[in-house]
Amino acid sequence: MTNQAEKLLSIYREGYLDNYFLGSVYLAKENKIYKQIGFNDDTICFMRSLAKPFQASIICDYDFIKEFKLTQKELAIFMASHSGSPLHIEVLKNLLKKFKLKINNLEIEKDYPLDMKGFRGVKTKLHNNCSAKHIMMVAISNYLGYPIKNYMDINHPIQKLIYKKQVELTNYKSSIITKDGCGTPLWGLDIKSIINGYFNFLNNEKYSPLYKSALKHPYIFGGNNRLDSEIIQLSKGKLFSKVGAGGFVIVYNFKLNEILLVKMIQNNNEYRRLITLDILNKINWLDYKSENWVYNQKKEKVAKYYYEFQL
């Protein structure tokens, strides 16, 4: 196998190549990768929103959940790249009230919701798809007696706790640091360590309040047109999934104790969805078959797409 991204899907119009999408795919059993195409498993990546379950898992080391009587919806949204629907905003406002926080305590930019269907309002901090993660960081900082200002700084105690948790889960110490789109620190990890971290997270009963909440409330965990929500719903809670910017999606099969990780080069949600659902169908994790056509705004067939890979 060459250490380069593979062509995962090609689009043809009138028989001519119009576009194609590159990426890597990994299948792992009990944290050991047994099939892969694309980049080697020691390739360094930044997890983006795949890091949210790891970041949220620090609350499980304390009596935080019990003390604040956090509901499953509230736990699910902590890990979410939510779509900013009215239901999401309602949960977020209740969390601010429960933690006695103000919106201005969140050091993130105002944004529009990911799901703009029917939206007629103005952009706010709560509509930012990372707002729940930030509420969690401020709330746990306050709970532990840490300052809540500059909580995104790499030297803030809460970020040190998150890094320590990441090392604990992944068994990988990273000195490669960047910032996510919302400003929080991210440490570079290789592919095999990301997979290892998710196996450890999803096979530890201590973290079950978090991942079980996502299985119970997939819409809160993502929202309309969010692939992770769709996968959980289609599987009826038999699969856990999380998406991340940069073309990431990870899927865990509880029955088989296996993980699928897809990392696309292009950050295209529509084709990430098609590729991932096709793979899940081929490996018999989901019974899902799509018609391989691209449609225009008039819902007319305009292009044929083909999957260009075999696992």
BELNOR-V306144 format. One record per backbone hydrogen bond with DSSP energy under -0.5 kcal/mol. CO is the residue of the C=O (numbers start at 1). NH is the residue of the N-H. Records with the same first field share a line. If there is no record, write none. Layout:
CO = NH, NH
//
This chain:
2 = 4
6 = 8, 23
8 = 308
9 = 21
10 = 306
11 = 18, 19
12 = 304
13 = 16
16 = 13
19 = 11
21 = 8, 9
22 = 265, 266
23 = 6
24 = 263
25 = 37
26 = 261
27 = 34, 35
28 = 259
29 = 32
31 = 33
32 = 29
35 = 27
37 = 25
40 = 43
41 = 192
43 = 191
45 = 47, 189
47 = 50
48 = 51
49 = 52
51 = 55
52 = 56
53 = 57
55 = 58
56 = 59
57 = 60
58 = 61
59 = 62, 64
63 = 67
64 = 68
65 = 70
66 = 69
71 = 75
72 = 76
73 = 77
74 = 78
75 = 79
76 = 79
77 = 80
80 = 82
83 = 115
85 = 89
86 = 90
87 = 91
88 = 92
89 = 93
90 = 94
91 = 95
92 = 96
93 = 97
94 = 98
95 = 99
96 = 100, 101
97 = 100
102 = 105
103 = 106
105 = 107
106 = 108
111 = 124
114 = 116
116 = 119
124 = 111, 128
125 = 128
128 = 131
129 = 82
130 = 134
131 = 135
132 = 136
133 = 137
134 = 138
135 = 139
136 = 140
137 = 141
138 = 142
139 = 143
140 = 144
141 = 146
142 = 145
148 = 151
150 = 153
153 = 156
156 = 159, 160
157 = 161
158 = 162
159 = 163
160 = 164
161 = 165
162 = 166
163 = 167
164 = 168
165 = 169
166 = 170
167 = 171
172 = 174
175 = 177
176 = 188
178 = 186
180 = 183
184 = 180
186 = 178
189 = 45
190 = 193, 194
191 = 195
192 = 196
193 = 197
194 = 198
195 = 199
196 = 200
197 = 201
198 = 202
199 = 203
201 = 204
203 = 205
204 = 207
205 = 208
207 = 210, 211
208 = 212
209 = 213
210 = 214
211 = 215
212 = 216
213 = 217
217 = 221
218 = 222
219 = 222
221 = 81
222 = 83
223 = 226
225 = 227
226 = 230
227 = 231
228 = 232
229 = 233
230 = 234
231 = 235
232 = 237
233 = 236
235 = 238
238 = 254
240 = 252
242 = 250
244 = 248
247 = 264
248 = 244
249 = 262
250 = 242
251 = 260
252 = 240, 254
253 = 257, 258
257 = 30
258 = 253
259 = 28
260 = 251
261 = 26
262 = 249
263 = 24
266 = 268
267 = 269
268 = 272
269 = 273
270 = 274
271 = 275
272 = 276
273 = 277
274 = 278
275 = 279
276 = 280
277 = 281
278 = 282
279 = 283
280 = 285, 286
281 = 284
286 = 288
291 = 293
292 = 305
294 = 302, 303
296 = 299
300 = 296
303 = 294
304 = 12
306 = 10
//
